[in-house]
Amino acid sequence: MLVKVKLGDAQKFVKITELSLKEFLSAAFLKFGVLTVPENVMVVDESGTEVDDDVFEDVVKDPSVGVLTIKHGADLESASPQASPVQLNQSLSSSIDSTDSQNTVIIEESSSSKRMRLDYEAKKLVESILVQKPGGERVINEYNRTKTLGDETRRKMVNILAADMTEKNGTSPPRQVKEKYARGIVALFPYLSEPFSKNGYEHYYDCESGTGYLAWRIKTIQRGLAKERRASFEGQGASSEGMSGGPTVRRESEFTPEIVLSEDECKESIAFMKHSADEDTVKKKMKLTFDYRHNMVLDPMQSSDILTVFSRFKDVKGLIEQDFVLMFGEGVSGKLLEKWTTAFKKKVIEQSKKLPTTSDLEELLLAAQFPDHPEEGVNFAWDSDLSSILLLLHLIPPSAQGRCSFLLFNISVMVFALSSQSGTNIEEHLRDITASAQPYLLAVGPQKNSVHQYFIVLDQHAIPCKSTSSLGAFDELFKAHFVFGTSYNTMLHNMYTFIQTTVYNIDVGKVKESPRVAEGLGRKNERKKEMEKKRAVAPHSSTF
């Protein structure tokens, strides 16, 4: 028999193999986390007549029987069975009886039972997080061994739980969520409970004062993100004073929706997408919610939650490309892949040969020029296409820090290699890094010139790239700045501006460019050709 059980806002099915009072009570309480049936439990009908085990089956099958009430402990003295806050809606399966009958059983949950249930649910939550997250097993093992946690291990645990909390609930989790995580810690690790506090977990989160280890860690995450975003916006403004271009600027998109959704309809589509297994349907819904999402991206108060609200970016490939096309059109979107190898790569290599020689520069030049036949004994860092892009960091260094000593740092800011042979996985990498408002590439493979998968990392989220090539992955990385409204990293601003204006032709004349952009790398020749075309058609178009 299946019993539909509703406890508070939660509703579940309870399966009973036999219609006995004992099994029903055990299954009902256990389903909501109460491991043992409380003592002095009593089931009565609407008249107050007690229902014993020997008549339970007949009573619940009788369609004339109305409400049954389960009472226990002090609740046995209650005079009104209708006052219960917790309902169990019982639906008997047709295999038990041909009569389609429905009765309602009401459980009055005592405060002790409720506390046991909440502790059990919170314990299971914290335990599952620590078991699944890298480093969590060490926390559990240390507690089992010593019945306590050292300061370093305690900080590790708090960091893991706070990261999970903000990933699932955004950077401002509700009070109830923080309280549940704190409750789960002391439920899983009883010796960590504070004996002189009301609930025992206030040192992890105190809902009245908003303090505790978890609250402080979340505030640190919030301050770090706010500081980085503020610095990035200020850096963008300082580098392009008097200009109006770049990925953080509000602009008219090329996309004209056939159907305009209301805010409620957008929220319904967002809720639907989170659980849909059909990627084509997800892409259609993402297209319909583009304007809603783009407004959210450009709102500083909401932008940090974009990957929590639109979580399908993290498992459906191609959504960054789709949003970029909606913003600028197919023609602009395809420019890097069309023009880099044919028009720019050779020029970048030629210009780089004129620079003062360094070991890093030589390595990139060799990798860019001889991808298929490397010289014996040379260990190339990256493949040919990515090496040619990284050469731009030598050609267009940051104006304030243009020395070679900063180049290796700049490269690591743009692309980070994670060896699949090191034993470090992506989740562990995300947990160990500091949340950053600027995206970068995470390359995963046995070595740098043999990468089998790329990810875009933004705010400690990993977004899988649709492309498996380095050039395609970098194309998605650049587009991610516009899709998520993030400014360029200050150290990489000049390089990204070159890609933006010279390769994609976005906001030409609206942003401040490095002199090399207009001189040695092709923009000067392109402008010359454009002027010659205008002069050639001028006599024919004149009205004089």
N, C-alpha and C positions, 0 to 999 in steps of 0.2 A: 504494500500500500504506500502511496506517495502522499505526504502531508506538506502542504504549502505553509511555510512558517514565516511570519513577519514579526521582526523584533525591532522596534523603533523605526528607523528608515531603511533597515536592511531586510531583505526578503529572500528566503532560500527554500529548497525542497528538502524534506526529511524522509528517508526511506525506512519503512517498518516492515519486517518480514512476517511478523505475526501480530494480530490485534490483541496485545496484552498491555495492561496499564503500565507495567514495569518497563517494558521495552519502549513504549511511547515516551514516557518521562525521560528515560536515559537519552534517547535519540534527540529529543527536543532541547534539553539542556546542553548536551554535548555539542550540538550544531552551532550554538552561540558561545562556545568556549568555556562552559561550566563543566568541569571534568566529572564531578560527582553530583548526583541528585541530592539536594539539601534534605536534611532530616525533617520529619513531621509534615510530609507532603500529603495533601488531601485534594481530591477532585470531587466537586459537587455540581449538581444541575441547577437550573434557575430557581427551583423551590428550596435549595439548600440541602437536598438529599445527597448523601455521600455516594459516589460511584466506586464500588469495589472492583477488584481485579476480575472476579468471576462473572460480573455482568458488564464489564467494559465493552466487549465486542458487540453485545446486543444493543447497548445504549447508543454507541456511535453509529450503528447501522440504522437506527430508528429515525426516520425523517421527521417525526413529530417532536423529537428532542431538540430543544433550542440551544442555549448557551451553557457550556460547561466551564467551570472556573477551577483553576489549580491554585491552591493556597499552601503556604508553608510558613513555619516559624511564627512570628508575631502576627502575620497576616491572617492566621486562622480566626482571629477575633473580629476581622472586618465584617461589617454587616452588609455591605453592598458589593456584589460581584461585578457590577457594571463600572466600578471606579478604576479598574485596571488600565494601565497605560500601554500594556504590551499584548498584542494579539497574535494568535496562531490560527490562521485560516486553514481548516482541514478539508482536503478534497479526497474522497475515497475513490480508488480506481475501479473501473467497471468490472475488473476480474474478481473483485471481492463480492460485489453484489450487483445485480442487474438494475437495481433502483439507483438513479442518479441523485444521490442525497448529499447535502453539504451541511456540516455543523461547524460551529465556531467554538474554539477552546481559548480561554483567556488565562494567561499566566501573569500573576502578580509577582514581579521580580523584586526581591528584597535588596536592600543596599549592599549587603555582603555578597550576594550573588552577582550583582552588577559589577562590583569591584573586581571580583574574580574573573568575570568575562572580559572586562577591559584590560586587566593585567595580562590575560592569556593572549588576546589579540595583539597587544603591543609587544609582548615578548616574542611572538612569532614573527612580527614585522622586523624587529631589530636583528633577530637571529638570522633570518633569511638574507638580510642586507650584508651582514658580516660574513656569512658563509659564501656569498656570491662575489663580493668585492675583494680585489687583491689587498692583502694585508689584514683582512678581517679575521682569518683563521688564527693569526698570531695573537690577536687580542683575546680570542676565546681560549687559546692554549695557555696563555700567561695567567689568565684568571683561574682556570682549572688547576693550575700548578701551584699558585700562590694565594688564591682567594682574594686577590687585590690587583690593581693595575698601577704600574709606575707612571710618572708624569708624562713621559714620552709616549707610552702606549695609550694612555688616556687621551692625549691630544690626537693621536692617530685615529682612535675610535671616533672622537667627536668630529674630526675632519671628514671621515668617511660618511658618517650619518648626516652631517650638515650638507655635504655635497649631494647625497642622494635626495635629501629633503628639497633642496633648491632646484635640483634637476626635475623633480616630479611636480613641484608646486610653485616654481618661480622663485625669484630672489626675496620675496616677502611672504613666506608661508603663513597660513592662518595660525592663530593661537592654539586651536585644538590639535593641529598637526604637530607643532613643536611639543605640546604636552604629551602627546601619544608616544613620540620618540623618547622623551625623557622617562616616561613611565616604563617603556619597554626595556630601557637600560637596567633599571633596578630590578625589574621582574626577571630578566635574564641573569643578572649578576647581583643577587640579594645582598652580598657583603658590601656593595657599593652604596647601599641605601644610607641616607642620613637619619639617624635615629631620633634627632631632636627637632625634625621638621614635621609639618602636618602630613604630607604624603610620602616623604622619603626621597623624592626625586627633585626637589626644588633647586638643589645646587646644579642640576643640569638644565632645568628650565622652571622658572617661577612665573606663573601666568599673572600674578598680581603686580609684580614689580618689573616684569619683562627682562629679568636678568638670568644668569646661569651660563654654563659652558656653551651650550648649543646656541643660545641667543647671542652671546658675544662673538662666536664664530660666524654666524650669519651676518652680523653687523660688519665684521671684518670683510667678508665677501662683498657686501653692498658698497662699503667705502672704497674697496679696491677697484670695483667696476666703475663707480662714479668718478673716481679720480682719473682712471685711464681714459674714460670717455671725455671728461672735461679737458684733459690735456690734449687729446687727439683733436677735439674741436678747436681748441685754441691754436694748436699747431697748424691746422688747416687754414684758420683765418689769418695767422701771421704770415704764412707762406704765400697767400693769394689775396693780399689786401687790395680792396677795390675790385676784386674779381667775383664772378658768380658762376662757378662751375665745379664739377667734381661729384663724387658719389654721395655726399651728404646734402646736396641741393635738391629742393623740391622742384620737379619739372613735369611738364605734360608728357604722358606716355603715348606711344603709338597705338595702344590697344583701345578699341572702342567696343565695350561689351554689348552683346545682343540682348542680354537680360541683366537688369540692374537689381541686385538683391538688397533688401532692407537689412538693418543691423541684426535683427532677430533671425532672419534667413541666413545671414552669414554665420552666425553662431551655431545654427542648426547644421550647416554644412561642415563647420569645423569639428563639431561633435561627431558627425557621421564619418569624417575622414579618419579620425583617430582609430577606428576599429574596422575600417573597410579593408578587405583582402584584395580587392580589384584595383590594380595600379592605374589602369586607364580611367576608372571612375575618380580616383584620387586626383589625377592630373586635371580632369575636367572641373572638379570642385575647387582645386587650387586656382584655376583660371578664373572661375566665377568670383572668388574671394580676393582677387588681386588688388583691387582698389582699397578694400578694407585692410589688407595686410600691409600695403605700401604706406598708408596713413599711420599705421601702428609702428612701422619701421622708423618713420621720421619723427615720431613722438619720443623725446628723451625719457619720459616716464614709463613707456611701454616697450621700448625697443629691446631691452635686455631680456624680455620674456618671449621674444618671437619664436625661438626654437622650442619653447615649452608649449606654446599655444599651437604652433604649426609644426608638430613633432615629426611629420612625415618627411620633412627634409632629411631626416637622419636615416631613413631606410628606403626611400623611393628615389632612385637615381634620375637625374635629368631635370629636377624641379628648379634648380638655379638657372639652367639654360632657358627653361620655359619663361621664367619671370623676366630675364634679361631681354628676351625676344619681345615680350609684351611691352617693355619699356622703350626699346630702340628699333625693333624690327629685325627681320632676318638678315637684311643686307649688312647692317652694322655688326650683328652678332658673329657673322662668319669671317670677319676681316683678318683676325690674327692667324687662323688656320690657313686661310687663303694666301696671305701675303708674307708670313714670316720666312718660310723656307725659300721662297722665290725672290722676294724683294729686300728683305732686311738681314737675314742671317749672314749672308756673304759680306755685307757692308759692316756689320758689327765686328766680324772677325778681322776684316782689313783694318778698321780703325783701332782695334785692340792691339794689333801688331806694332803700332806706332807708340804705344805707351811704354814707360820704363819697365823693364823686365823684373818680375818677381816669380817665386816658385808657384804661388797660387795662380797667377795669371798664365804661366806657362802650362800648368796642368789643365786649366780650362780651355786654352787654345788647342792643345793636343787632342783633348776629348771632343771638341767641337769640329775639328778638321778631319780627324781620322777615327770615325766611330767603328768601322768594320775591321781596320787593320792597325790596331794600336802597337806602338813600339814595345819591344820585349822589355819587361821589367818595370814598365810604367803602370802605376795603379791609378786609373782614372776615377775621379770622384763621382761624376754624373754622366748621363748619356749625352749625345751630341746636341740635341735640341735644348735641353735644360742648361747645358754648359754655355751655349751661345746666349741664352737669356741672362744667365748669371754674369756674363761678361759685361752686361750693361752696368753692373755695380762698380766696375772699374772705369767704365767710360763716363758714367753720370753719377759720381759719388755725391753724398750729402754736402751741401755747400759749407756747413759749419764743421763737418767732421770728414773731410775728404781724403784723409790719409789711409794708406794701405792697412794700417794696424786695425782699422775698423771694419775691413771688408769681410773677414771671416764671421764677425758678429752679425753683420748685415745679412749674410747668406743664411745663417742659422735662424734669423728672424723671419725669413721668407719661406724656407723649406727645411724641415727637420727629418733626418733619416732614422728610421726605427728598424733595426735588423731583426728579422724573424728568427734568427739563430741565437739571439741573446737571451731568450726566455721572457723578455718583457713584452706584455701585451698592450693593446691599445687602451684598455680601461685603466691599466696601471699608469700609463703615460699621462692620460687625462687627469688622473687623480693627483699626480705629482707636480703638474705644472700650475702656474698661477693663471687665473682666468684673464684672458686678454680680449680687448675690444676689437683688435685687428686680426683678421684671419691669416693663417699660414698653411702651407702644404705639409702633410705628414706622409712621407714616402715609406712604404713597408715592403721589404724584400730581403733576400740574403745579403745583398751588398748594394751600394749606391747606384751602380750602373746596371743593376738587374732588379728593378722594382716591379712587383706584380700587382700592387694596388696603391692608389693615392686617396687621401682623405683631406678635407678642408676642416681645420680645427678653429672653432670660434666659441669663445666663452665656455671652454671646457666641454664642448660638444664636438663629436666627430661626424662630419657629413661625407658620405662616400662619393667619390667622383665617378661620373658616368664613363669618362674616358680612362683607358689604361695606359695611354701614352703620356709622356711628361709634358709635351706641348699642349695636349688637350686638357690635362689637369691644371696647368698654369692658366689656360684660357678660362677655366671655371673659377680658379682662385681670383683672378682679376674681376670677373663678373660678380663674384660674391660681395665685393665692396659695394656695388650699386644695389644689388638685391637686398642686402641687409643694412644699407645705409651707414656703413662704417667708413671713417676717414682712413686715408693711407697712413701707415706707420711713418713717423717723422723721419726715420733713418732711410726709408725707401721712397719717400715722397717724389723726388725728382725722377727716379726710374719709372714709377707708376704713371706719372704725368706724361712722360714720353710715350708709354704704351697707350695711354688714353687718347692723346691728341694726334700722335703721328701714325699709329697703327689703326685705331678704331675711329679716328677723326671725330671724337666726342668733345664738345665745348672748346673747339679751336678758337683762340683769341679771348677766351673767358677765364683762363687760368694762366698763372705765371710759369713760364717754362725755363728750363736750363738753357744756356746758350748753345750747348751741343745739340739740343733738340732741333733747332732751326738751322744748324750749320752742317756738321760732319756726317749726320746720319740720315740725310735724305730730304728733310722738309724744305731746305732751300731750293733744291732742284725741282721738287714738286710745285712749289709756289711759282718758280720761274716758268714752268710749263703751263700753269694755269693762266699767268699773265699773257703769255704768247698766244694762247687760244683766244683770250678776250680781245687782244689787238687784231687778230686775224678776222674775227667776226664783226668788229666795230664798224668798218666802212659800209658793210652790207646792211647793218641795222640802223644806220644813221637816218634821221628824217630831214637832214639839210642837203 
